[in-house]
Amino acid sequence: MGEGTASNASEVAESGSTEGASTDSVAAVTRSGRSDGPRGGVLQRIPKWVGPALVMVVAVVAFMPKALTGQATYVAVDMMEPLSPLRDELGRAPHVESPVQTDQVEVVPNHVSFYENLREGRFQLWDPQHGLGTPLGTNPNMFVLSPLSLLLVAVPSWYALGLRVALLLLTAQVGTYLLARRLGVARWLATIAGVAYAFNGVNIVFVHRVNVVYILPLFIWAIDKAVSRPTIRRLLVVGGLVAWMWLEGFPSAFVHAIYLGAIWAAWMLYRRVRRELAEGAFTWRGLLTRVGGLAAALVWGLALSAVNLVYFFSFITSIGLLDQRGQDSNGHLGSTFIYNLFRSDIYGNFRDPADWWMFSNPMEAIGTVGAVTMVFAAAAAILAVSRRLWLTSKGRDAWGLLIGQAVTLI
C-alpha cells in the first residue's frame, strides 16, 4: 500500500466515515421485522447535525436564559452595590448574589472602555481608571482582542458580554463533539460529552479568565485532521486556532494548550508511522510534510497574534520574569485538591465569603468534572470489561495517550 492509499484509508475512517458507516444510514427494522427503508419523509430530510446542535443551544439558553433574552445583563453589577457611589444612591441595603465573581469586576470594565474608544476611532492602550492604571490593547490577559470580543463593536455591551460567554460555551460543545465523533463516538454520546465538558465546574468558574479551555477541543480536533492529511486549509485552521487561543488571554493556559497539542500530534504521528511501517507504506517525505506543516501552522498562528504577543514577550523578558517561577506545583492548589474532582464542596462552600478568604480558596479549587461524566465513564468501563464496548481504529490511537495523561495528572 502506498502512502496515498494509507492516507486515504485513514481519511475515510476519520472524517465523515463514522457517519457513513453508522447504523443511522442503514434502513431501520421495525418490531415486525420489516424494513422501513428510506421513505423521503420530513425526518429523513433533516440533517443529522440538527439534533445535537439543538441540544447544545438549549443547554446554553437554559444556563443563562435572562441574559440571552435581554431580561437582565450577564454582568455582576450587584458587586458594585456595597461600594460608593452606588451604595449611597440605592435607598436600600446592598445585596450581592455571588461574592466570588471578582473576575467580572476586573475584566468587564476593560472591555467596555476599550470598545467605546474603538468605536470612536481610538485603539486604547491604557486605562487610567482601573487598578491605578491598566494596559489594555497590549495586555493579552484582558482578552479585549478576542474574536468574540469584537461583538462589542456592534452589540450593546450589556448584552454582548453575555452573548460572548454563550458563544464560548457553544464553541466548547462543538469542539468536543467533533473530537469525540472523530474518535468514533456515537452521535448522541458525543453530544453528551460536549455538554459535560462545556459545563464542568472548572470551565464555568473560570469563564472570565481561562477561556483557552473552551477552544482546546477544537484545537486538538484540527491538529488531528492535519496529521491525517496536512492540506493548506487544515493547517490554516490550526494556525487560526493558535491565534484565537492566545487572544483569549491567560498566557500560561495558552502555553499548556500548545504543549497538549504538540503531545497529541507527536503521539498520533508515532501511531501513524508505526502503522505505515507495518504496512510497508512509510515514507520520510510523508512524515516531514506533516511535521513541517504543523510547525508552519504554529508560526502562522503566532504571526496572527503579533498585535500583542510581541509586546508582551518583550515586556516579560525585559524584567526577567521568564527566569523565575512565581509558584511551584503546589503553590496555587495542593495535590490534595484531586478529591475535589468528585465533590465541589469538599474544601468549603465557595459561595460563603468566610470560606472564600480561607487558605483553601474553594472557588479556585473547583475541579469537579460532573456527575454526568462520572456516570458515563463508569458505564464505559463496565461495558469494556464485559467486551460490549469496542474502540474504533482512531479511538485506539488516542486511548493510550488519554489514559497516560489522566494517570500522570492524578
N, C-alpha and C positions, 0 to 999 in steps of 0.2 A: 504494500500500500504506500503510495507516495504521500508527500507532505500535504498536498492539496486535498487528497482524499480523506486523510485523517482529520484535517481541519473542517472539511465539510460535514463529516460524520459527527464531529463534536458540536458543530453549529446546529445541526438538526436536533441533537439531544438537549441543547441549552436554550434555544430561542422559543419558537412557537411550538415546537416539538411536543412538549408535555401537553399542550393544548390539543394538538392534532391527534396524539396517540391516546388521549384520555378517554374515559368512558362517556364524557359529555358529548363526544362527537359520534357516538355509536347509538343506533336506534334503541330506545328503551323497550323493555319487555314487560308487559302487564302481568298481573297475577294469573290471568287465564292462560298465559303462555304465548299470547300473540304479540307480534312486534308492532309497536305503534308506528315506527318509521317516521321519517321527516315529512310532515304534512304542510309545512309552509305557514303554520299558524302565527299568531302575533308573538307568542312567547319564543318561538323558534327564531324569529327575526330579530329579537333583542340581542345586541352584542353581549358576550359573556362577561365583559368587564363592568357592565352597568350595575349588577348586584353588589359586588364588592365596593364599587365607588359609592353607592348609596349608603352602605353600612358605614363607611369612613366619614362621609359628610354628616350623617345623623349623629355619629359619636361626637364629632366636634361641636355641632349645634347643641347637643344635649349637655355638653361640658360648659358652654358659655352662651346660653340662649339669649339673655338680655343684652349682652354686648353686641351680638351679631344681628339682633333685630332692632337695634337702635334704642332700646328702652333704658339703657344705662351705659356708662363708659366702663371699659375694662380696667382703667387706671385706678389705682388705690388712692383716690383723692381724700378718702377719710383719714389717712395718716397725717394730713395737714391740720386736722381739727384741733389737736392739742396745742398747736403752735400759733403764735401771733403772726399776722393779724387776724387770721380766720377764727381763732379761738374767741377773740373779742367781739366778733360780729355774729356769732352763732345764735345767741339767745337761749342756749341750752347747754347741757353738759356734753363735752366731746365724746364721741363713740367711734372706736376703731374696731372694725370687724376682724381684721387679722393684723396683729402687731409685728409680724415677722417678714412681711414682704418689703423689706427696705430696699431691695434691688430696684423696685419700681421708682422709688424716690430718687435713687441715684442715677437711673438711666433715662427714664421717660422725659424729664425736662430737657435733657440734651437733644433728644430727637426733635422735640417741638421747636426749640430755639434754632437748631441747625436748619430745619426746613423752612421756618419762617424767613430766615435770612436768605436761603437758596431761592425761594420764590421771588425775592426782591433783587436777585442777581448777585448775591454775595456768598462766597464759599467761606463759611465761618471756621476759623482755625482755633479760636479761643473763646471760652465763655467765662467772663469775669464774675458772673453771679452765682456760680455753683461751686461749692467746696473751695472758696477763696481763689477760684480760677481753675479751669479745666480745659485741656486741649480737646478739640472735637474732631475736625476733619482729618487730623493726622494720628488720631488715637484709635487703634482697632478695637480696644475694649468697649468703646461706646457703640460699636456696630452701626453707626449712622449711615455708612455707605453700603450696607447690605442691600442686595436686590429687592428684598421685601420691604425694606425701609423706604424705598422710593415711592411707596404708596402715599406717603405724606406729601408728595408734590401735588397730587390732585385730589386726595381724600382728606376731609377734616381730621385733624389729629386725634380728637376724642374718639373717633370711630376707627381710624386707620391703625392705631396701636393695637386694638383688639383683633382687627382683621389680620394683621401681621402674625399674631400668635396663632390664629386659626389656620393660616396657610402653613406655618411651621409644623403644626400637628398633622395636617394633611400630607405634607412632604415626608414626614417620618413614616406615616402609614403606607403611602405609596411605595417608598423606597424599600421598606421591609417586605411588603407584598411581592414586589418584583424580585427581590433577592431570594425570598422563600420559594417562589414559583420556579426560579432558575435552578434551585437545588432539588426540584422535583416534588415540592409540597403541593398537596391538593389545593384547589382554588379557595374553598371556604376556610380551610385551616390556615392558609396564607393570609387571608383576610383577618382572622382572629389574631394571628401573630402581629400583624400591623397595628391593630388596636392595642394589643397588650404592650407592645414596645413604646408606642407614642404616649400612652397614658400611665406608664410606670412611675413610681414615686420619684425617682431621681430626675427624670426629664421634666415632670410637672413642677417640682420645686425650683429647678434652675432654669425655667423657661425664659427668664430675663437675663441670664448670664452665660451659661454654657450651651449656646444654641447649635454648636457644631454637631452634637449628638443627633439632631433631627435630620441632618443631611448625610450622616455617616453611612446608613444602609444603602442609600442611593449611590454614594461614592464607591462602596465595595462592589455593588452590582455593576457599575460602569467599568471598574477595573477588571472584573471577571469576564465581562464581554470583550474587553480589549485584549486580554490574554488569549481568549479563544480565537479572535480574528481581529488583529490590530489595524482596522481601517482608519482613514483620516478622520472620518466623522466620529468614530468612537473615541479616538484619542483627544479630539477637540472637546468632547463632552467631559472626559476625565479632567482635562485642564480647566474647564469651566467650573467644575465642582470643587477643584482645589481652590480656585479664586473665591468662590462663594463661601467656602468654609472659613477662609482667612477673614473675609469681610464680615462674617458673623461675630467676630471678636473672640476674646479669651485665647490668646496665642498659645498657651500651654495645651489647651484642648486641641487646637489645630495641629500642633506637633504630634500629639499622641494619635490623632486620626491619620496623619501621614505615615507614622510608624505602622499602624494597623494595616493600612492599605498596602504598604511595602511588604509586610509579612504575608498578607493574603496573596499578593502577586507572586512572591517567591515560592510559596507553597504550591500554588496552582501550576506554576512553571515547572517545578520539580515533578509533580504528578504527571504533567503532560509529557515531559522529556522521558520519564520512566516508561510511560505507556508507548511512546513512539519508538523507543529503543527496543522494546519487546516486539513491536510490530515491524521493525526494520524500516521505519519511516522518518527517523530523526535526521535533521539537517542543521548545521550550525547557522545557516542563513535564517532559518525559521526562528531559532532561539534569539539570535541577535536582533532580528527585526522586532520581536516582541519587547525585549529588554530596552532597546533603543527607542522604540515608540513610546513606552511608558515614561522613560526618562525625559523625552521631549515634551510629553504631556505635562509633566511636573513643572518643567521650565516655563511652558506656556502659561500654566496657572499662576506661577509666581510673577510672571511678567504682567498679567492682568491685575495682580494685586499690588503692583508697584506704587499706586497712588498713595498708600500709607505704609506699605511694607518697608520700603527703602528708608523712610524717615524713622520708623520705629526701630529697625535694626541698627541704624546709625546711632540712635539715641542710647539704646541699652548697651551697645558696645563701648560708647564713649565714656560711660560711667562705670564700666567694669561689671555690669550686672550678670553677664554670662559666666564670669569667673567664680561666682559664688552661688550657693544653693540656699534659697530662703528657708526651706523646710526639708527635713528628712522624710523618709517614707511614712513615719508615724506622727509627724508634726501636726498635720491637719486632722486626720482621722486615724485613730489607732486600729490595729488589726482586729481588736475585739468587736469592731462595728460590723464584722461579717454577719453577726447574728441579726442585724437589722434587715437583712435580706428577707427574713421571714416575719418579723413584727416591726411595724413602723414606730411603735411607741415603747420599745423595749428600753430605751435610754431616756425617756421623758416625753411629755406632751409638747409637741412643737408649737402648739397654739397658746401655751401658757408662758407668759413672759418670765415667770420665776424659773422655769426650766430653760428657756431660751438663753438666759445670761449665765447659765451654769457652764462648767468646763466641758460637759458632754456635748453641748451645742446640738440638740436633737434636730434642728432644722436642716443643718448641713450634713447630718448623719443619715438622712433618709436614703436608703438604698433598696427599699422594698421593690421586688420585681413584680409583685401582684399575685393574688390567688389564682387568677386565670392561668398565668404562666406556669405556676407550680402544679396545678391540676393536670394540664396538658403534658408537662414534662414527665410527671409520674405515669400518666396513661401511656405515653410513648415508650417509657422504659418497660412497662408491663407487656405491651404488645411486642416489643423487640425480643424480650426473653421468651415469650411464647411463640416466637417465629411467625407472628402475624403482621409484622411491620418490616418492610424491606426498603433499603435505600436505593435510589437511582445511582447511575454512574457518577453524576455530578454531586449527588449527596455524599457518596463515598469519598470523593475527592476532598470535600470540605469537612467531613466528620472528624478526622484525626486532628485537624487544626482547631476546630471549635472545642473539642474535648480538652486538648492541650492547653488552650487559653484559659478555660474555666478552672482546670486544676492549678495552673500557675497563679491565677488571681486569688484563689481560695488559700 
